[in-house]
Amino acid sequence: MGATGVLATLVSPIGRRDETLAALQALEAAATAEPGTTLFSINEHRDEPGTFSVFERYESQAAVDEHRNSPAMQAFREALTTLGIRPTLTFTQPIDSA
């Protein structure tokens, strides 16, 4: 299996946008240093401030698994639990132009 994509969507609780973004940015710093991560892009919805979509791309499923089991991901999960956020995750198979 080749590259794998992940689309994560998170909705901040009212008044907790900055805390949500800080948690995402901490995860981004760690994820971009992980071998196998080729994209980690945080985006805020224009019409829904405090709603974030994170576009992730990894070289392989093994890289996804490594990321999901990392200390940074564990800290992120703890932050989400504190914030009361349950992200929506979509796993994708990138289609590259020939």
Solvent accessible surface area in square Angstrom, and as a share of the most:
residue,aa,sasa,rsa
1,M,182,0.81
2,G,39,0.38
3,A,27,0.21
4,T,6,0.04
5,G,5,0.05
6,V,12,0.07
7,L,59,0.29
8,A,8,0.06
9,T,38,0.22
10,L,3,0.01
11,V,96,0.55
12,S,15,0.10
13,P,43,0.27
14,I,182,0.92
15,G,77,0.74
16,R,76,0.28
17,R,88,0.32
18,D,98,0.51
19,E,82,0.37
20,T,1,0.00
21,L,34,0.17
22,A,58,0.45
23,A,16,0.12
24,L,2,0.01
25,Q,91,0.40
26,A,69,0.54
27,L,8,0.04
28,E,51,0.23
29,A,71,0.55
30,A,33,0.26
31,A,0,0.00
32,T,78,0.45
33,A,85,0.66
34,E,28,0.13
35,P,101,0.64
36,G,15,0.14
37,T,23,0.13
38,T,84,0.49
39,L,83,0.41
40,F,14,0.06
41,S,36,0.23
42,I,38,0.19
43,N,54,0.28
44,E,63,0.28
45,H,60,0.27
46,R,234,0.85
47,D,133,0.69
48,E,94,0.42
49,P,108,0.68
50,G,5,0.05
51,T,9,0.05
52,F,1,0.01
53,S,12,0.08
54,V,1,0.01
55,F,90,0.37
56,E,19,0.08
57,R,69,0.25
58,Y,1,0.00
59,E,108,0.48
60,S,35,0.22
61,Q,69,0.30
62,A,71,0.55
63,A,12,0.09
64,V,1,0.01
65,D,64,0.33
66,E,93,0.42
67,H,7,0.03
68,R,93,0.34
69,N,122,0.63
70,S,16,0.11
71,P,117,0.73
72,A,27,0.21
73,M,29,0.13
74,Q,90,0.40
75,A,59,0.46
76,F,15,0.06
77,R,89,0.32
78,E,99,0.44
79,A,33,0.26
80,L,10,0.05
81,T,111,0.65
82,T,102,0.59
83,L,13,0.07
84,G,66,0.64
85,I,16,0.08
86,R,226,0.82
87,P,40,0.25
88,T,91,0.53
89,L,77,0.38
90,T,64,0.37
91,F,97,0.40
92,T,62,0.36
93,Q,99,0.44
94,P,33,0.21
95,I,167,0.85
96,D,97,0.50
97,S,112,0.72
98,A,155,1.20
